Amino acid sequence: MRIVNKKKFIRSILTLILILLVAFTFIIQIFSEKENVKSSEIEYTISRGERLWDIAEEYKRPDQDIREYIYEIKKLNNMDTSTVYEGQTIKIIVYEEAE
């Protein structure tokens, strides 16, 4: 490959590097926002007629997919299914915004 115009080539490379740095910074910022959220575990007793979906809807982060939160609860409690029973006590994750 032969470079015809060195200045144009160098300018193009520098522009590409700048675009990649901006994209990388943006991606890092998105992932670091999730790190600013503190969480704790509480024990939750299932009431009559309650479903795991209802609990997840109440306690998940606003930007979190409900299915992801249910998966975390199931993993925390070593559950194979999403079925819960009245009187059952499970651990749930409660998120708090970090200061």
TORPA-4810 file (N, C-alpha, C, O; in nm, 3 decimals):
<nodes>
NODE_1_0.084_-0.117_0.000_0.000_0.000_0.000_0.089_0.124_0.000_0.184_0.134_0.078_M
NODE_2_0.057_0.215_-0.086_0.136_0.337_-0.099_0.056_0.455_-0.046_-0.060_0.473_-0.083_R
NODE_3_0.117_0.536_0.041_0.052_0.654_0.097_0.085_0.772_0.006_0.201_0.809_-0.011_I
NODE_4_-0.020_0.831_-0.051_-0.001_0.940_-0.145_0.015_1.073_-0.072_0.103_1.152_-0.106_V
NODE_5_-0.070_1.097_0.028_-0.067_1.225_0.098_-0.045_1.197_0.247_-0.137_1.157_0.317_N
NODE_6_0.077_1.218_0.296_0.112_1.187_0.435_0.031_1.270_0.534_-0.013_1.217_0.636_K
NODE_7_0.012_1.398_0.508_-0.062_1.484_0.601_-0.206_1.437_0.616_-0.258_1.431_0.727_K
NODE_8_-0.269_1.403_0.506_-0.407_1.356_0.510_-0.415_1.222_0.585_-0.508_1.199_0.662_K
NODE_9_-0.318_1.136_0.561_-0.314_1.006_0.628_-0.299_1.024_0.780_-0.372_0.961_0.857_F
NODE_10_-0.205_1.107_0.822_-0.181_1.130_0.965_-0.304_1.194_1.029_-0.343_1.156_1.140_I
NODE_11_-0.366_1.290_0.960_-0.487_1.354_1.012_-0.599_1.251_1.029_-0.672_1.255_1.128_R
NODE_12_-0.613_1.161_0.934_-0.716_1.056_0.941_-0.691_0.962_1.058_-0.784_0.924_1.129_S
NODE_13_-0.565_0.924_1.079_-0.530_0.836_1.190_-0.558_0.905_1.324_-0.614_0.843_1.414_I
NODE_14_-0.519_1.030_1.336_-0.543_1.105_1.460_-0.693_1.122_1.487_-0.737_1.112_1.601_L
NODE_15_-0.772_1.146_1.382_-0.917_1.157_1.397_-0.976_1.025_1.444_-1.063_1.022_1.532_T
NODE_16_-0.930_0.916_1.386_-0.978_0.784_1.426_-0.944_0.755_1.572_-1.028_0.704_1.646_L
NODE_17_-0.823_0.788_1.614_-0.783_0.768_1.754_-0.869_0.852_1.847_-0.911_0.804_1.952_I
NODE_18_-0.896_0.976_1.810_-0.981_1.063_1.892_-1.122_1.007_1.904_-1.179_1.008_2.014_L
NODE_19_-1.179_0.958_1.796_-1.313_0.898_1.799_-1.314_0.776_1.890_-1.408_0.758_1.968_I
NODE_20_-1.213_0.692_1.880_-1.205_0.573_1.966_-1.191_0.610_2.113_-1.252_0.546_2.199_L
NODE_21_-1.113_0.713_2.144_-1.098_0.757_2.283_-1.230_0.811_2.339_-1.265_0.782_2.454_L
NODE_22_-1.303_0.887_2.260_-1.433_0.939_2.305_-1.531_0.824_2.328_-1.602_0.823_2.428_V
NODE_23_-1.535_0.728_2.236_-1.623_0.612_2.252_-1.585_0.532_2.376_-1.673_0.490_2.452_A
NODE_24_-1.457_0.510_2.396_-1.411_0.434_2.512_-1.448_0.506_2.642_-1.492_0.441_2.737_F
NODE_25_-1.430_0.637_2.647_-1.465_0.716_2.764_-1.615_0.707_2.793_-1.656_0.695_2.908_T
NODE_26_-1.695_0.712_2.689_-1.840_0.702_2.704_-1.880_0.567_2.760_-1.966_0.559_2.849_F
NODE_27_-1.820_0.460_2.710_-1.851_0.325_2.758_-1.809_0.309_2.904_-1.883_0.251_2.983_I
NODE_28_-1.692_0.359_2.939_-1.646_0.353_3.079_-1.741_0.427_3.170_-1.770_0.380_3.280_I
NODE_29_-1.790_0.541_3.128_-1.883_0.620_3.208_-2.013_0.544_3.231_-2.068_0.548_3.342_Q
NODE_30_-2.063_0.477_3.130_-2.187_0.401_3.144_-2.170_0.290_3.247_-2.256_0.271_3.333_I
NODE_31_-2.060_0.217_3.240_-2.038_0.107_3.333_-2.006_0.157_3.474_-2.039_0.088_3.570_F
NODE_32_-1.945_0.271_3.489_-1.913_0.322_3.621_-2.036_0.374_3.692_-2.036_0.380_3.815_S
NODE_33_-2.141_0.412_3.620_-2.265_0.456_3.684_-2.328_0.344_3.764_-2.386_0.369_3.870_E
NODE_34_-2.317_0.221_3.717_-2.373_0.108_3.790_-2.295_0.080_3.917_-2.350_0.024_4.012_K
NODE_35_-2.166_0.119_3.921_-2.085_0.097_4.040_-2.121_0.195_4.151_-2.085_0.171_4.266_E
NODE_36_-2.190_0.304_4.119_-2.228_0.403_4.217_-2.352_0.363_4.296_-2.402_0.442_4.376_N
NODE_37_-2.400_0.243_4.275_-2.520_0.196_4.342_-2.479_0.096_4.450_-2.416_-0.006_4.421_V
NODE_38_-2.514_0.126_4.573_-2.486_0.034_4.683_-2.604_-0.060_4.698_-2.718_-0.025_4.667_K
NODE_39_-2.577_-0.179_4.746_-2.685_-0.274_4.768_-2.667_-0.344_4.901_-2.557_-0.353_4.955_S
NODE_40_-2.778_-0.392_4.952_-2.775_-0.471_5.074_-2.880_-0.581_5.059_-2.969_-0.573_4.975_S
NODE_41_-2.868_-0.682_5.143_-2.964_-0.792_5.139_-3.054_-0.784_5.260_-3.010_-0.753_5.371_E
NODE_42_-3.183_-0.810_5.239_-3.276_-0.819_5.350_-3.355_-0.949_5.336_-3.363_-1.007_5.228_I
NODE_43_-3.411_-0.993_5.446_-3.497_-1.111_5.441_-3.640_-1.063_5.422_-3.685_-0.970_5.490_E
NODE_44_-3.710_-1.126_5.331_-3.844_-1.085_5.292_-3.936_-1.205_5.306_-3.905_-1.313_5.254_Y
NODE_45_-4.049_-1.188_5.375_-4.146_-1.296_5.391_-4.258_-1.276_5.291_-4.318_-1.169_5.283_T
NODE_46_-4.286_-1.379_5.215_-4.386_-1.375_5.110_-4.526_-1.370_5.170_-4.559_-1.450_5.258_I
NODE_47_-4.608_-1.276_5.125_-4.747_-1.263_5.169_-4.838_-1.340_5.074_-4.796_-1.383_4.967_S
NODE_48_-4.961_-1.357_5.115_-5.060_-1.430_5.036_-5.079_-1.363_4.899_-5.102_-1.242_4.890_R
NODE_49_-5.070_-1.441_4.795_-5.095_-1.393_4.660_-4.978_-1.319_4.596_-4.989_-1.274_4.482_G
NODE_50_-4.868_-1.307_4.666_-4.752_-1.236_4.611_-4.673_-1.325_4.516_-4.663_-1.447_4.535_E
NODE_51_-4.619_-1.263_4.415_-4.533_-1.333_4.320_-4.395_-1.269_4.323_-4.380_-1.155_4.366_R
NODE_52_-4.297_-1.342_4.277_-4.161_-1.290_4.270_-4.157_-1.167_4.180_-4.079_-1.074_4.203_L
NODE_53_-4.239_-1.167_4.077_-4.247_-1.054_3.984_-4.290_-0.927_4.059_-4.236_-0.820_4.034_W
NODE_54_-4.389_-0.940_4.150_-4.437_-0.824_4.228_-4.326_-0.767_4.317_-4.309_-0.646_4.327_D
NODE_55_-4.253_-0.855_4.381_-4.144_-0.813_4.469_-4.035_-0.744_4.387_-3.983_-0.640_4.426_I
NODE_56_-4.002_-0.804_4.274_-3.898_-0.747_4.187_-3.940_-0.609_4.137_-3.857_-0.518_4.130_A
NODE_57_-4.065_-0.592_4.104_-4.116_-0.464_4.055_-4.098_-0.355_4.161_-4.074_-0.239_4.127_E
NODE_58_-4.109_-0.392_4.288_-4.097_-0.295_4.398_-3.953_-0.262_4.434_-3.924_-0.147_4.469_E
NODE_59_-3.861_-0.358_4.426_-3.727_-0.339_4.479_-3.616_-0.324_4.376_-3.503_-0.291_4.413_Y
NODE_60_-3.642_-0.347_4.249_-3.536_-0.337_4.149_-3.495_-0.192_4.128_-3.568_-0.100_4.164_K
NODE_61_-3.377_-0.173_4.070_-3.333_-0.038_4.032_-3.421_0.013_3.919_-3.470_-0.068_3.839_R
NODE_62_-3.443_0.142_3.909_-3.529_0.195_3.802_-3.478_0.162_3.661_-3.558_0.144_3.569_P
NODE_63_-3.347_0.154_3.643_-3.291_0.128_3.511_-3.265_-0.021_3.486_-3.208_-0.057_3.384_D
NODE_64_-3.307_-0.105_3.578_-3.275_-0.248_3.571_-3.392_-0.325_3.509_-3.508_-0.297_3.536_Q
NODE_65_-3.358_-0.422_3.426_-3.458_-0.511_3.368_-3.510_-0.602_3.480_-3.432_-0.657_3.557_D
NODE_66_-3.641_-0.617_3.487_-3.702_-0.695_3.595_-3.657_-0.841_3.590_-3.642_-0.905_3.694_I
NODE_67_-3.635_-0.893_3.470_-3.590_-1.032_3.457_-3.451_-1.051_3.515_-3.421_-1.155_3.573_R
NODE_68_-3.366_-0.951_3.498_-3.230_-0.956_3.554_-3.237_-0.958_3.707_-3.163_-1.032_3.772_E
NODE_69_-3.326_-0.876_3.765_-3.340_-0.871_3.910_-3.394_-1.003_3.965_-3.347_-1.052_4.067_Y
NODE_70_-3.494_-1.060_3.896_-3.549_-1.189_3.939_-3.441_-1.296_3.934_-3.433_-1.381_4.023_I
NODE_71_-3.358_-1.293_3.830_-3.247_-1.389_3.820_-3.152_-1.374_3.939_-3.107_-1.474_3.995_Y
NODE_72_-3.122_-1.250_3.979_-3.034_-1.227_4.094_-3.095_-1.282_4.223_-3.025_-1.342_4.304_E
NODE_73_-3.226_-1.262_4.241_-3.294_-1.314_4.361_-3.289_-1.467_4.361_-3.258_-1.529_4.463_I
NODE_74_-3.321_-1.527_4.247_-3.319_-1.673_4.239_-3.180_-1.728_4.266_-3.165_-1.829_4.336_K
NODE_75_-3.078_-1.663_4.212_-2.940_-1.707_4.234_-2.902_-1.693_4.382_-2.838_-1.782_4.438_K
NODE_76_-2.940_-1.582_4.444_-2.910_-1.556_4.584_-2.973_-1.661_4.676_-2.915_-1.698_4.777_L
NODE_77_-3.093_-1.708_4.639_-3.167_-1.802_4.722_-3.158_-1.946_4.674_-3.230_-2.033_4.724_N
NODE_78_-3.070_-1.973_4.577_-3.054_-2.108_4.520_-3.188_-2.166_4.475_-3.220_-2.281_4.504_N
NODE_79_-3.267_-2.085_4.404_-3.398_-2.127_4.356_-3.387_-2.173_4.212_-3.317_-2.112_4.131_M
NODE_80_-3.458_-2.283_4.179_-3.461_-2.333_4.041_-3.574_-2.266_3.962_-3.561_-2.246_3.841_D
NODE_81_-3.682_-2.232_4.030_-3.797_-2.171_3.963_-3.831_-2.039_4.032_-3.774_-2.005_4.136_T
NODE_82_-3.923_-1.966_3.972_-3.966_-1.838_4.029_-4.087_-1.853_4.120_-4.145_-1.753_4.162_S
NODE_83_-4.125_-1.974_4.152_-4.241_-1.999_4.235_-4.207_-1.973_4.381_-4.109_-2.024_4.434_T
NODE_84_-4.291_-1.892_4.446_-4.276_-1.865_4.590_-4.408_-1.896_4.658_-4.514_-1.897_4.595_V
NODE_85_-4.400_-1.923_4.788_-4.518_-1.964_4.863_-4.541_-1.870_4.981_-4.447_-1.811_5.034_Y
NODE_86_-4.666_-1.858_5.022_-4.702_-1.775_5.136_-4.625_-1.823_5.260_-4.622_-1.942_5.291_E
NODE_87_-4.564_-1.726_5.330_-4.488_-1.757_5.450_-4.341_-1.790_5.425_-4.262_-1.795_5.519_G
NODE_88_-4.306_-1.812_5.301_-4.167_-1.841_5.266_-4.082_-1.716_5.288_-4.125_-1.605_5.256_Q
NODE_89_-3.962_-1.733_5.342_-3.870_-1.621_5.362_-3.756_-1.634_5.261_-3.692_-1.738_5.250_T
NODE_90_-3.735_-1.526_5.189_-3.627_-1.524_5.091_-3.540_-1.401_5.114_-3.583_-1.304_5.177_I
NODE_91_-3.419_-1.405_5.063_-3.332_-1.288_5.067_-3.355_-1.209_4.939_-3.364_-1.267_4.831_K
NODE_92_-3.364_-1.077_4.951_-3.374_-0.993_4.834_-3.268_-0.884_4.841_-3.217_-0.852_4.948_I
NODE_93_-3.237_-0.829_4.727_-3.135_-0.724_4.718_-3.206_-0.589_4.715_-3.297_-0.568_4.635_I
NODE_94_-3.164_-0.499_4.802_-3.220_-0.365_4.806_-3.110_-0.270_4.763_-3.001_-0.270_4.820_V
NODE_95_-3.138_-0.189_4.662_-3.039_-0.095_4.608_-3.060_0.044_4.667_-3.173_0.089_4.685_Y
NODE_96_-2.948_0.109_4.697_-2.950_0.247_4.746_-2.852_0.326_4.660_-2.747_0.275_4.623_E
NODE_97_-2.887_0.450_4.629_-2.795_0.533_4.552_-2.678_0.574_4.642_-2.698_0.614_4.756_E
NODE_98_-2.558_0.564_4.591_-2.439_0.603_4.665_-2.429_0.755_4.668_-2.474_0.823_4.576_A
NODE_99_-2.372_0.805_4.773_-2.359_0.950_4.786_-2.230_0.999_4.728_-2.202_1.119_4.731_E
</nodes>
